[in-house]
Amino acid sequence: MSLHIESTENALAELKKQRTKTLTAAISVSFLGIALMGLLLYLVHIIVAVPEDPPMVAYATQEGDNPDIDTPEVGTGTGDGDGGGIPGIISKRCDLNDRMKRITENGGTPQCEEAVVKSLRWLKKQQNKDGSWGGAPHNYKCAMTGMALLSYLAHCETPLSEEFGETVLKGISFLVDQGMKNPVLSLVPQRNEVSYDHAVATYALCEAYTFCKQMDIPSISNLEKVVIKAVDKIVDNQNTDGGWAYNYNTKAGAHTDLSVTGWNVQALKAAEHGGIRPSKGEIRTALRKAAAYCQKCGKPDGLFTYMQKGREDAAARPSLVGVGVLSLQMCGNGSDSAARKGLDWMLKNTNQPFNWKANNTSSNLYQHYYGVQAAMNRGGDVWKAYNKAFRDSTLGAQATDGSFTPNGFPGPGGLVNSNGGSINDKIYRQCLATLMLEVYYRFLPGTGEGTRNS
């Protein structure tokens, strides 16, 4: 482990001390509660003989009546960039009873929760000694570690978690260490795909930073510094057309595409909701430019193109519909024409259960990772159709060891490209499937801004 971050062992020791203090505090509170109950009963006995004042009628406050209380629904945040609502959302997905309630209310089953836990246990066994996930042949360890961390954080697994705390801490520490040593979160900065690698890792670190800040988890050395540096990289390297290009090329005519843009938008939205302020530029300005880029990729039939009209690969692709719609929702443009048409296309074309077989495109996990989030944000018929299509098929594709069987999806457009062989393929497939099953309660740092119809 590099000297850029305090040793994982020391951090773990501090976290264990905090768990002990928390348990001691809980026991003390319990004893205090018993004492107070006894005192209350005594006072009630005395007060019975005292004449009563006229009764005062108090009406229960309806959710939303108090402007100081922010309890948004899943995937509906305010989109105003102040980070509001994070504590309430986290508490609702961290409590098992509340999580199960949200699962059932949003169309899930208890099996969804069981599958996620099995998946997280499988992922724990795949973690490398340095805290990362993934490896050869492409060495996209930063992106794979980011995907794994997002899966744990979605289930409210933090450095304080009993079963997965050490796993999460080591993953965060790995990315922070890379961020202190390198200008980007990537072990392969020379590759075009660095703009995927860095974006996914930044997305995960922004969520980790928000969790640690809002839940009073002991600070991880240099986490905030690396998060700001990583967000700076994305804001400062947005292409002139509003999207993001291979190798973060900012020149006009560079290889800018919707797939790269989608991951960078997610990272910036997570940063915005966490109250992270880059030292270069403004997140909201960058998201407005990104929205304009995504709108130009929308087609009248609801499909979205890989590159903008007039570029070398401007073909419309079903796999990019969810990317375009979710990106627009996260930018605050979920009610735009392109987003509405994309959702209409999803409703018409996602009405059959996924065929989870090798070389079958109906279970393209890259497509549906975005699609389930966009559909959940919208709610109504499009969500019901999407949920029916993916839920049971995804559950049925999980093996007894918690892994998800190969299904031939064509990859994320830059990270992995085969249908099952390398460790990157396995980790990526695992995380996409897991995040899809967590959509029922996961805090989505992006929203449809009032587009949800439940």
Residue pairs with C-beta under 8 A, 6 or more apart in sequence:
1 7
1 8
1 130
1 173
1 177
2 177
2 180
2 181
4 176
4 177
4 180
4 181
4 222
5 173
5 176
5 177
5 180
5 220
5 221
5 222
6 221
8 131
8 166
8 169
8 170
8 173
11 159
11 169
11 173
11 218
11 220
11 221
12 165
12 166
12 169
14 218
15 159
15 160
15 165
15 169
15 217
15 218
18 160
18 217
18 218
19 160
19 162
63 69
63 71
64 71
69 88
70 78
70 84
70 85
70 88
71 85
71 88
71 92
72 78
72 85
72 88
72 89
73 452
73 454
74 89
74 102
74 106
74 376
74 440
74 441
74 442
74 443
74 444
75 373
75 376
75 377
75 439
75 444
75 446
75 447
75 448
75 452
76 377
76 447
76 448
76 449
76 450
76 452
77 84
77 85
77 89
77 273
77 444
77 445
77 446
77 447
78 84
78 85
78 447
78 449
79 332
79 446
79 447
79 449
81 272
81 273
81 283
81 284
82 275
83 210
83 272
83 273
83 274
83 275
86 210
86 214
86 273
86 274
86 443
87 214
89 443
90 156
90 211
90 214
90 215
90 443
91 98
92 98
92 99
92 102
92 441
93 99
93 102
93 154
93 155
93 156
93 441
93 442
93 443
94 156
98 441
99 113
99 156
99 441
100 110
100 113
102 440
102 441
103 109
103 110
103 112
103 113
103 440
103 441
106 376
106 383
106 387
106 440
106 441
107 383
107 384
107 387
107 391
107 440
108 387
108 391
108 437
108 440
109 391
109 395
111 395
112 391
112 395
112 437
112 440
115 394
115 395
115 398
115 437
116 155
116 434
116 437
116 438
117 155
118 398
118 401
118 402
119 151
119 398
119 402
119 403
119 404
119 430
119 433
119 434
119 437
120 151
120 152
120 155
120 157
120 164
120 402
120 434
121 402
122 401
122 402
122 403
122 430
123 133
123 148
123 151
123 152
123 167
123 427
123 430
123 431
123 434
124 164
124 167
126 133
126 423
126 426
126 427
126 430
127 133
127 148
127 167
127 170
127 171
128 134
128 135
128 141
130 170
130 174
131 145
131 170
131 171
131 172
131 173
131 174
132 141
132 142
132 144
132 145
132 171
132 174
133 141
133 144
133 145
133 147
133 148
133 171
133 423
133 427
134 140
134 141
134 143
134 144
134 145
134 423
134 424
134 427
135 141
135 423
135 424
136 422
136 423
137 422
137 424
138 188
138 191
138 193
138 415
138 416
138 422
138 424
139 187
139 188
140 186
140 187
140 188
140 193
140 196
140 197
140 415
140 416
140 424
141 174
141 187
142 175
142 178
142 185
142 186
142 187
142 197
142 198
142 200
142 201
143 186
143 196
143 197
143 200
143 201
143 415
144 423
144 424
144 427
144 428
144 431
145 171
145 174
145 175
145 201
145 204
146 175
146 185
146 200
146 201
146 202
146 203
146 204
146 205
147 200
147 204
147 427
147 428
147 431
147 432
147 435
148 171
148 427
148 431
149 168
149 171
149 172
149 175
149 204
149 205
149 207
149 208
150 203
150 204
150 207
150 431
150 435
151 430
151 431
151 434
151 435
151 438
152 164
152 167
152 168
152 171
153 168
153 204
153 207
153 208
153 211
154 434
154 435
154 438
154 442
154 443
155 438
157 163
157 164
157 165
157 167
157 168
158 165
158 168
158 211
158 212
158 215
158 217
159 165
159 166
159 168
159 169
159 172
159 212
159 217
159 218
159 220
160 215
160 217
161 168
168 208
169 220
171 204
172 205
172 208
172 220
172 223
173 220
175 185
175 201
175 204
175 205
175 226
176 205
176 220
176 221
176 222
176 223
176 226
178 185
178 186
178 187
178 201
179 185
179 205
179 222
179 225
179 226
179 229
179 230
180 222
180 225
180 226
182 189
183 189
183 233
184 194
184 197
184 198
184 230
184 233
184 248
185 197
185 198
185 201
185 202
185 205
185 226
185 230
186 194
186 197
186 198
186 201
187 197
188 194
188 197
191 197
191 247
192 246
192 247
192 255
192 414
193 246
193 414
193 415
194 247
194 248
195 237
195 244
195 245
195 246
195 247
195 248
195 260
195 263
195 264
195 414
196 260
196 263
196 412
196 413
196 414
196 415
197 415
198 230
198 233
198 234
198 248
199 234
199 244
199 260
199 263
199 264
199 266
199 267
200 263
200 267
200 415
201 230
202 227
202 230
202 231
202 233
202 234
202 267
202 270
202 271
203 263
203 266
203 267
203 270
205 223
205 226
205 227
205 230
206 227
206 230
206 231
206 267
206 270
206 271
206 274
206 276
206 445
207 270
207 274
207 445
208 220
208 223
209 223
209 224
209 227
209 274
209 276
210 270
210 273
210 274
210 275
211 217
212 218
212 219
212 220
212 223
213 274
213 275
227 271
227 276
228 276
228 277
228 278
228 279
230 267
231 267
231 268
231 271
231 276
231 278
231 283
232 278
232 279
232 280
232 281
233 248
234 244
234 264
234 267
234 268
234 286
235 268
235 278
235 280
235 281
235 282
235 283
235 286
236 280
236 281
237 244
237 248
237 250
238 244
238 250
238 264
238 286
238 289
238 290
239 245
239 249
239 250
239 251
239 252
239 254
239 256
240 250
240 251
240 252
241 252
241 256
241 293
241 308
242 289
242 290
242 291
242 292
242 293
243 256
243 257
243 258
243 260
243 261
243 290
243 293
243 294
243 308
244 256
244 260
244 261
244 264
245 254
245 255
245 256
245 257
245 260
246 254
246 255
246 257
246 260
246 414
249 255
249 256
255 307
256 293
256 307
256 308
257 306
257 307
257 313
257 413
258 293
258 294
258 297
258 304
258 305
258 306
258 307
258 320
258 323
258 324
258 327
259 306
259 320
259 323
259 412
259 413
259 414
260 413
260 414
261 290
261 293
261 294
261 323
261 327
262 323
262 324
262 326
262 327
262 370
264 290
265 287
265 290
265 294
265 327
265 330
265 331
265 446
266 326
266 327
266 330
266 445
266 446
268 283
268 286
268 287
268 290
269 287
269 330
269 331
269 445
269 446
270 445
271 278
271 283
272 283
272 284
272 287
272 445
273 445
274 445
276 283
287 330
287 331
287 332
288 331
290 327
290 331
291 327
291 328
291 331
291 332
291 333
291 336
293 308
294 304
294 324
294 327
294 328
294 331
294 333
294 338
295 328
295 333
295 336
295 338
296 308
296 309
297 304
297 305
297 306
297 307
297 308
297 320
297 324
297 338
298 304
298 324
298 337
298 338
298 339
298 341
298 342
299 305
299 316
299 341
300 341
301 316
301 341
301 345
302 321
302 341
302 342
302 343
302 344
302 345
302 346
303 316
303 317
303 318
303 320
303 321
303 342
303 345
304 316
304 317
304 320
304 321
304 323
304 324
304 325
304 338
304 342
305 314
305 315
305 316
305 317
305 320
306 313
306 314
306 315
306 317
306 320
306 413
307 313
307 314
308 314
318 349
318 367
319 364
319 366
319 367
319 410
320 367
321 342
321 345
321 346
321 367
321 370
321 371
322 342
322 346
322 367
322 368
322 369
322 370
322 371
322 372
322 373
322 374
322 375
323 370
324 338
324 339
324 342
325 334
325 338
325 339
325 342
325 343
325 346
325 370
325 371
325 374
326 370
326 373
326 374
326 377
326 446
328 334
328 336
328 338
328 339
328 342
329 339
329 374
329 377
329 446
329 447
329 448
329 449
329 451
330 445
330 446
330 447
332 447
332 449
333 339
333 449
334 377
334 378
334 447
334 448
334 449
334 450
334 451
335 448
335 449
335 450
335 451
339 451
342 374
343 374
343 375
343 378
343 382
346 371
346 374
346 375
346 382
346 385
346 386
347 381
347 382
347 385
350 371
350 375
350 382
350 385
350 386
350 389
351 385
351 388
351 389
352 362
352 389
353 388
353 389
353 390
353 392
353 393
354 362
354 363
354 368
354 389
354 390
354 393
354 394
355 362
355 363
355 393
356 363
356 393
356 394
356 396
356 397
356 405
356 407
357 363
357 407
357 408
358 406
358 407
358 408
358 419
358 420
359 408
359 419
360 407
360 408
361 408
361 409
361 410
363 393
363 397
363 407
363 408
363 409
364 409
364 410
365 407
365 409
365 429
365 432
365 433
365 436
366 409
366 410
366 411
366 412
366 413
366 432
367 409
368 390
368 432
368 436
369 432
369 435
369 436
371 386
372 386
372 387
372 390
372 436
372 439
373 439
373 444
373 446
375 382
375 383
375 385
375 386
375 387
376 383
376 386
376 439
376 440
376 444
377 444
377 446
377 447
377 448
377 451
377 452
378 448
378 451
378 452
378 453
379 451
379 452
379 453
379 454
380 452
380 453
380 454
390 436
391 437
394 404
394 433
394 436
394 437
395 437
397 404
397 405
397 407
397 433
398 404
398 405
398 433
399 405
403 426
403 430
404 429
404 430
404 433
406 419
406 420
406 425
406 429
407 419
407 429
408 419
408 420
409 419
409 429
410 417
410 419
411 417
411 418
411 425
411 428
412 428
415 424
415 428
416 422
416 424
416 425
416 428
418 425
419 425
420 426
420 429
435 442
